[in-house]
């Protein structure tokens, strides 16, 4: 009973840092729609590196998650600027239009795929996220693999369906760690269906971010029409129903660009930092245009903001664990072919 209550408190604790930070980033003329997405974007920007760090440290447990988010909420409340804030405009038709668009989008995506093939990308995300929620560990020490390794040599970093083998028994997931850490929250709170429903939620939030980004750059009608086209596109509906990285990455990019546009409009350093964290989150989910070309080093020119540089640096630090195996596998196949 106590554990069930703690699990239900995780989403609340996850949201609290964003509630305090997002409220401090409001600009003059913002409405309820901007405030809502600011708070949700800040919550996700803060939660993603925390979840990823706990997964890599093997501390992805309900009490640790809850305690980490409570500490983050206290820090956000302490650091958030106080005093007079710009007046918000009253709720109007565009706020209602955004809410209607997000709800309608979720209704299109709220029927997750009935099956997930375990050797396909969505299956990898679903299985690893479920295992992370169950064990609290992203990597796996497999006793059976260790037993086989006693009489069969595994090439270090050999690529297998959905994972690499490092050493004698360490199984490393094939993809970037961000989606595993995020989808794992859904599994932790709602079991298998909770994990499957997390991506549809991000798909609907991405539509809202597209609306506000378009409104910021080109006006309300352009933002609404662009978001409506995105929400109803075949690819968006398809990918929002599967546990995968594409829709998660989409939200980080669109929300990060929206915050970056607000930063250029005079949003202040906090807005720029959150924009950088969101764009850094796109790296953790595996968005390749952000990926540096050098082998193990990040160029400072790759990412424009300090928060995104932090994301790139952490990603490069873990890159050896996730991708060195693929290079070894490719090299081994090339030598065998030669």
N, C-alpha and C positions, 0 to 999 in steps of 0.2 A: 504493500500500500504506500509506504513512504517512498519507495523507489519510483512508483508510478507518478506520485505527486511531483517528485524532483524532475522527472522526464518532461512533464507538462510545463514545468517552469522554465525549461531551457529556451523555448522560443521567446518567452517574455523577457528573460535576461538577455538574450541575443539582441532584441529590439531596443532595449533601454539606452545603450550608448548612442545609437542613432537618434533616439528621441531628443536627447540633450544637445548633441552636436548639430543635428539638422535644424533645430529651432533657432540656433545662433547664426545660421547661414542665410536667413531670409533677407531678400532685397525689397526695396520699395516697389510696390505694385504686384508683389506675389500674392497668389490666392491659396485656397485650401489644397488645390491640386499640387502646386509646387511644393508646399510645405510637406504634404504626405510623401511625395517621392523623394524629397530631400532627406527626410528622416529614414525612410527605408534604404535609400542608397548609402547613407552614412552607416547604418547598422550593418549592411552587407560588406561595406568597405572595411570596417573594423573587424568583423567576425571572420572574414576569409583568412587572413594571416594567422589569427589565433587558432582556428580550426586546423589549418595546415600544420602549424608548429606542433600542436598536441598530437596530431596523427603521426607525424614523423618521430616524435619523442615517445610514442606508445602510451600516451596518457589520454587517449580519446575515450574518456569515461564520463558518465553523467555528472557525478559530483565535481570532477575537475572542470568540465565544461561550464557548469553552473557557476562555480567559484571564479573562473576566469572572466566570464561575462559580467559578473557582479563587480569585480575589480575594475574592469573596463568602463562600466557604467559610472562608478564612483569617480574615476579619473576624468571621464567626459563631463560629468556634472561639475567637477572642480575647475576644469580648464575652459569650459564654455564661457564666452564673454557674457557679462551681465549688464544691466542698465537698459536705457531706452532702445527699443528696436524699431525698425521701419514699420509703418502701418501696413497691414495686409488689407487688400481689397476684399469686400464681402463676396461670398460665394455667388457665382454667376453662371451663365449658360456654358462657358467653356470648361469650368470645373465639372459641371454635370456631364458635359460631352466626354471629358476624359474618363470619368468614372464609368460611364456607360460603355465606352470603348474597351476599357480594361476588363470589365465584367463580361461583355460579349465575347472578347477574345478568349477569356478563360473557359467560357462555355464551349468554345470550339475545341479547346485543347484538353478539356477535363475528362477525356475518355482515353486514358493511357493505353498503350499497345497491350493487347491481351497476352502476348507471348514475347519473350526476349531470348533469342538464340545465344547461348553462352559463348560461342566462339566468334560472335560478331561484336562490333564495338559497343552497342548498347548493353549486350550481355556482360561484357567485361566490366563496364561501369556499375551495373546492377549488382553483380556478384561481389566485386571488391568492396563496394560501399556497404553492402549487407554484412560482409565479413568484418569490415572496420567497425561498424556499429556493435557487432556482437563481441568482438575480442578487444577492441580499443587499439589495434595495431594495424598499420598500413602494410608493412612488410611481413612475410611469413617465413618462419623457420620450420621446414617440412621434414619430419622424421623419415618418411618413406623415401624422399629424394636422397637424404643422407645415407640411408641403407643401400640404395642402388649405387650411390657414388663410391661405395667401398669396393665395388668390383667393376664399375663402369665410369670412365672419366668423362665428366661434363666439361665442355669448353667454357671457360669463364666468360660470362656474359652471353651465353648461347640463347638465341631467341626461340621461344616456343609459343604456341597459341595463347595469347593474352598475358604472357609474363616472360621475364628473363630469369635465368639461373645464375646467381653470383656465388662463387665459392662452391661449397659442397651441398648446402641446403637452403640458401637464402633465395626466396622467390620475390621478385620485384615487379609490380604491375607495369603493364606495357605503356600506359599513357601518363600524361601530366597529372600531378596529384590533386589539383584544385577541385575538379568535379567529384572525386571520391570523397573529399572532406565535406563538400556541401551536400551531396546526395546522402551521405551518411547521417546527417542531421535528420533528414526525413525518415530514414530507417530507424533511427534511435527513437523518434517521437511516435511514428505511426506504423512501424513495421515495414513490410514489403510495399504495401500500397502507399505508405508515407513517402518512401523513396521514389516511387513512380510518379507521385503527384508533385514533387518538388520542381521538376523541370517545367510542367505546365504553368506553375505559378511564376517562374522566371520568364516564361514566354509572354505571359500577360503583362508583367512589369516592364519587359523590353518594349512592348507596344506603347506603354505609357511614356517611357523614356524617349521613344522616337517622336511622339507627339510634342513633348516639351522641347526637345532638341530642334525639331522643325519650326516650332513656334518662336524659339529664341533667335533663329537665324533668318527665317523667311516669313514669319507671320503665322497667325492662328490657323487660317484656312489651309495654308500649305502644310502645317504640322498635322492638322486633323486628317487631311486627305492622304498624306504620306503614311501616317500610322494606320489608317483604315486599310490601305492597300497592303501594307506589311502584314497586318493581322489576318487578312483573308487569303494571303498568298499560299499556294500549295506547299511550298517548301517550309514555310513557317508553321503551318498546321501539322505537317508531317513530323518535323524535328521536335516540335513542342510536345509530342506524344511519346517520345522515346527518351530513356535516360542516356544522355550523351552530352558532349561538351559544347556543341555548336550554339545552342540557345543560351546556355550560361555565359559563354563568351560574348554573345551578342548583347546581353544586358550590360556587362561590364564596359564594353566599348561605347554603346549608346549613352549610358548614364555618365561615363567618364567624359565623353565629348560634351555632353550637356553642362556638366559642372565646369569643364574647361572654358566653355563659351561664357558662362556666368562669371568666371574668374577674370576673363578679359574685359568684361563689362564693369569691373570694379567690385567683384565679389569678395576680395580680401584673401589673405594667405590661407585661412582655413579651407576656403572653397578650392583653392589650388591644390592643397594637400590631399583633400578627399578625391579630387579628380585624378591625381597621381596614383592614389591607392586603388582606385577602380581600374585604371588602365594597367596597373601592375597585376590586378586580379585577372585581367585578360591573358597575361603571360602565364600565370599559374594554371589557367585552363587550356593553354596550348595554342594561343593565336599566333600563327607563324610569322606574320609581318613584323611583329615585335621582336622576333628571335634574332639575336646577334649572329653574324656570320663567322666570327672567330671561334676557335674550338672550345675554349673554356673561359674566355674573358668577355665581359660586356663592354662595349664602347659607350661612353657617356652621351654620344650623339644619337644613340639608338632611341632613347626615351627622353622626353622633354622635361618631365617634372621630377622633383626629388622623390616623391612617393613611388612613382613608377620605376625610378632607378633602384629603389630598395627592393621592389618586386623582382626586377631583373637580376639584381645581385643574389638574392636568395635562390632564385630559380637556377642561376648558374652554379651556385654552391651545391645544389642537389642534382645537377645535370648529369654528373658522372654516374650516380646510382641508377638514373632512369634511362640514359641514352648511350652510355659507353657500351652496354651490352649489345645494342643494335649494331654499333659500328663493328664490334668484334664478330658478330654473326655475319654481317655483310662481307667483311674481310675474309672470313673462313670460307664462305660460299664462293668468293671470287677466286681464292687459291685453289679450291677443289675444281672449279670450272676450268682454270688454267691447266 
